[in-house]
């Protein structure tokens, strides 16, 4: 209720965010994990190539370097190495903390939905002092719609074409940031409703969006 006018103010929507290359640059840490895994197993892994295509589930990338019968074991080993090598070397992307704060200031809720396993996603966020209202891991592309719908998210922010598909599947507005592997033009061509250079552009877009929602 707006005390000045006596009218009800529409609540701000819940906003979902992807993690890797949307809120955080996890490439240095993930690169270090792959280097450690290669050294431990004696298997050649092109860590530079691996971190250039973040987004899909870990199993998909591990399968590029190990035979099918070893994938599950190597995923488990990668995850065991991850906290040692990946957390402290990963950094927040410009505007990440402010984007979360902007939603909160407008009375909205924030949700991180990522393909990364949930414990590691929470470690990253805790270490970097990024505090969303909820975190859901282990979901990719259209599968992200499950969490977005469950939490009532009507906006989803991500850097990957899979994030655009997840937003579409949830009936949410797709906001794409060009901080991952795709250009702004590529994100628009894939169907993003809004394209931002990075999250430093989120607050002005968000404030205008909320103002329009509230009339």
C-alpha positions in Angstrom: 0.0 0.0 0.0 1.3 3.4 -1.0 0.7 5.6 2.1 0.7 8.8 0.1 -2.0 7.8 -2.4 -3.8 5.0 -0.6 -3.3 2.7 -3.6 -1.8 -0.8 -3.6 1.7 -1.0 -5.1 2.4 -4.1 -7.2 5.2 -6.2 -5.7 8.4 -6.5 -7.7 8.8 -9.8 -9.4 11.1 -12.6 -8.4 14.2 -12.6 -10.6 16.3 -15.6 -11.4 20.0 -15.4 -12.2 22.4 -17.9 -13.8 25.7 -18.3 -12.0 28.8 -19.0 -14.2 29.6 -16.0 -16.4 26.4 -14.2 -15.3 27.1 -13.4 -11.7 30.6 -14.8 -11.4 33.7 -15.4 -13.6 34.5 -18.9 -12.5 36.9 -19.5 -15.5 40.2 -19.2 -13.5 39.0 -21.7 -10.9 37.5 -24.2 -13.3 40.6 -24.0 -15.4 42.7 -24.8 -12.3 40.5 -27.8 -11.5 40.9 -29.2 -15.0 44.7 -28.7 -14.9 44.7 -30.6 -11.6 42.5 -33.4 -12.9 44.7 -33.8 -16.0 47.8 -34.0 -13.8 46.3 -36.5 -11.5 44.9 -38.8 -14.2 47.5 -38.4 -16.9 44.7 -37.5 -19.4 45.2 -34.5 -21.7 42.6 -31.9 -21.1 42.5 -28.6 -22.9 41.5 -26.4 -20.0 41.4 -23.3 -22.1 38.9 -24.9 -24.4 36.8 -26.3 -21.5 36.4 -22.9 -19.9 35.4 -21.3 -23.2 32.2 -23.3 -23.2 30.8 -23.1 -19.7 27.1 -23.5 -19.3 26.1 -27.1 -20.0 26.2 -29.8 -17.3 29.7 -30.9 -16.1 29.1 -34.5 -17.4 29.0 -33.1 -20.9 32.4 -31.5 -20.7 34.0 -34.5 -18.9 32.8 -36.8 -21.6 34.9 -34.8 -24.1 38.1 -36.0 -22.3 37.2 -39.4 -20.8 35.6 -42.6 -22.1 31.9 -43.1 -21.1 32.7 -45.7 -18.5 34.9 -43.2 -16.6 32.7 -40.1 -16.8 30.8 -40.6 -13.5 34.0 -41.3 -11.6 35.7 -38.3 -13.1 32.8 -36.0 -12.3 33.0 -37.2 -8.7 36.8 -36.5 -8.7 36.4 -33.1 -10.3 33.9 -32.1 -7.6 36.2 -33.3 -4.9 38.9 -31.1 -6.2 36.7 -28.1 -6.9 36.6 -26.5 -3.4 40.4 -26.5 -3.2 41.0 -24.9 -6.6 38.0 -23.0 -7.8 36.4 -21.0 -5.0 39.0 -18.4 -4.0 40.1 -17.7 -7.6 36.6 -17.0 -9.0 35.5 -13.4 -9.0 32.2 -11.6 -9.1 31.4 -10.1 -12.5 30.9 -6.3 -12.7 27.5 -5.3 -11.4 26.7 -8.7 -9.9 26.2 -7.6 -6.3 24.4 -4.5 -7.3 21.9 -6.4 -9.5 20.9 -8.5 -6.5 20.6 -5.4 -4.4 18.6 -3.6 -7.0 16.0 -6.3 -7.0 15.9 -6.3 -3.2 15.5 -2.6 -3.0 12.4 -2.8 -5.2 10.9 -5.4 -2.9 11.6 -8.3 -5.1 13.2 -11.7 -4.4 16.3 -13.2 -6.1 17.0 -16.8 -7.1 20.1 -18.4 -8.5 19.4 -21.3 -10.9 22.5 -23.0 -12.2 23.7 -26.2 -13.8 26.5 -26.3 -11.3 25.9 -28.6 -8.3 24.2 -26.7 -5.5 26.8 -27.1 -2.8 29.5 -25.5 -5.0 27.2 -22.8 -6.2 26.5 -21.9 -2.5 30.2 -21.9 -1.7 30.9 -19.4 -4.5 28.1 -17.1 -3.4 29.0 -17.2 0.3 32.7 -16.6 -0.4 31.9 -13.6 -2.6 29.2 -12.2 -0.4 26.5 -12.5 -2.9 23.3 -13.3 -1.0 20.3 -14.4 -3.1 17.1 -15.5 -1.4 17.4 -19.1 -2.8 19.8 -21.2 -4.8 18.9 -24.2 -6.9 21.7 -26.2 -8.6 21.9 -29.1 -11.1 19.4 -27.7 -13.7 20.2 -26.9 -17.3 18.4 -25.2 -20.2 14.7 -26.1 -20.2 15.2 -27.9 -16.9 15.8 -24.5 -15.2 12.1 -23.8 -15.8 11.3 -26.2 -12.9 12.9 -24.0 -10.3 11.8 -20.7 -12.0 8.2 -21.8 -11.9 8.4 -23.2 -8.3 9.8 -19.9 -7.0 7.4 -17.7 -9.1 10.3 -16.1 -11.1 9.0 -14.0 -14.0 12.5 -12.8 -15.1 15.6 -14.9 -15.7 19.0 -13.4 -16.3 21.7 -15.5 -18.0 24.6 -15.5 -20.5 23.9 -18.7 -22.4 21.5 -19.8 -25.1 20.4 -22.5 -22.6 19.4 -19.7 -20.2 17.2 -18.2 -22.9 15.5 -21.6 -23.5 15.0 -22.0 -19.7 13.3 -18.6 -19.4 11.1 -19.3 -22.4 10.1 -22.7 -20.9 9.1 -21.0 -17.7 7.2 -18.3 -19.4 9.7 -15.8 -17.9 11.2 -12.7 -19.5 14.6 -13.6 -20.8 17.3 -11.0 -19.9 20.7 -12.0 -21.5 24.1 -10.5 -20.6 26.9 -10.7 -23.1 29.5 -11.8 -20.6 29.6 -15.4 -21.7 30.3 -17.1 -25.0 27.8 -15.2 -27.1 27.7 -11.8 -28.6 24.7 -9.4 -28.1 23.7 -10.2 -31.7 23.8 -13.9 -31.0 21.7 -13.6 -27.9 19.1 -11.5 -29.7 19.0 -14.0 -32.6 18.4 -16.8 -30.0 15.3 -15.0 -28.7 16.4 -13.0 -25.7 13.8 -10.4 -24.8 16.4 -8.0 -23.4 20.1 -7.9 -24.0 22.6 -6.1 -21.7 26.3 -5.7 -22.1 26.8 -6.8 -18.6 25.2 -6.6 -15.2 26.3 -2.9 -14.7 23.4 -2.2 -17.1 20.9 -4.2 -15.0 19.9 -1.6 -12.4 18.8 1.1 -14.9 17.0 -1.5 -17.0 15.4 -3.0 -13.9 14.3 0.3 -12.4 12.6 1.2 -15.7 11.0 -2.2 -15.9 9.6 -2.1 -12.4 8.3 1.5 -12.9 6.5 0.4 -16.0 5.0 -2.6 -14.2 3.7 -0.4 -11.5 2.3 2.2 -13.9 
